[in-house]
């Protein structure tokens, strides 16, 4: 790329940086939602909330479904 190409590509650098940052964040979110320890911890939190009476049986079922969907990527 020549001097002219470099000059015209400068305005796009913040956009490219933002896209790269978004990709890094998405990768981290994917790793955390599919991490078996994180999934187990979230399921234990849901179970504890149900045992404490903070959520209903239906809410527990929906929360478990949501965690499992995120964990499997479906």
C-alpha positions in Angstrom: 0.0 0.0 0.0 1.4 3.3 -0.9 1.4 6.7 0.8 -2.0 7.6 -0.6 -3.5 4.3 0.4 -2.1 4.7 3.9 -3.5 8.2 4.3 -7.0 7.1 3.2 -7.0 4.0 5.5 -6.3 6.1 8.6 -9.9 7.1 9.2 -10.9 3.5 9.3 -8.5 2.5 12.0 -10.9 3.3 14.9 -13.6 1.2 13.2 -11.2 -1.7 12.7 -10.1 -1.5 16.3 -13.7 -1.5 17.5 -14.5 -4.5 15.4 -11.5 -6.4 16.8 -12.5 -5.4 20.4 -16.0 -6.7 19.8 -14.5 -10.0 18.5 -12.3 -10.4 21.6 -15.3 -9.7 23.9 -17.5 -12.2 22.0 -14.8 -14.8 22.3 -14.5 -14.2 26.1 -18.3 -14.4 26.5 -18.4 -17.7 24.6 -15.6 -19.2 26.7 -17.3 -18.1 29.9 -20.8 -19.3 29.0 -19.4 -22.7 27.9 -17.1 -23.2 30.8 -18.3 -26.3 32.7 -17.4 -24.7 36.1 -19.4 -21.5 35.2 -22.4 -23.5 34.0 -22.3 -25.7 37.2 -22.0 -22.6 39.4 -25.0 -20.9 37.6 -27.1 -24.1 38.0 -26.2 -24.2 41.7 -27.3 -20.5 42.1 -30.6 -21.3 40.4 -31.1 -24.4 42.7 -30.3 -22.3 45.8 -32.7 -19.6 44.7 -35.5 -22.2 44.3 -34.7 -23.8 47.7 -34.8 -20.3 49.3 -38.2 -19.7 47.7 -36.9 -16.8 45.7 -38.1 -18.2 42.4 -41.0 -20.5 41.4 -40.6 -24.0 40.0 -41.5 -22.6 36.5 -38.9 -19.9 36.8 -36.3 -22.5 37.8 -37.1 -24.6 34.8 -36.9 -21.6 32.5 -33.6 -20.5 34.0 -32.1 -24.0 33.7 -33.2 -24.1 30.1 -31.6 -20.8 29.3 -28.3 -21.8 31.0 -28.3 -25.0 29.0 -29.0 -23.3 25.7 -26.1 -20.9 26.3 -23.8 -23.7 27.3 -24.6 -25.8 24.2 -24.7 -22.8 21.9 -28.2 -23.5 20.6 
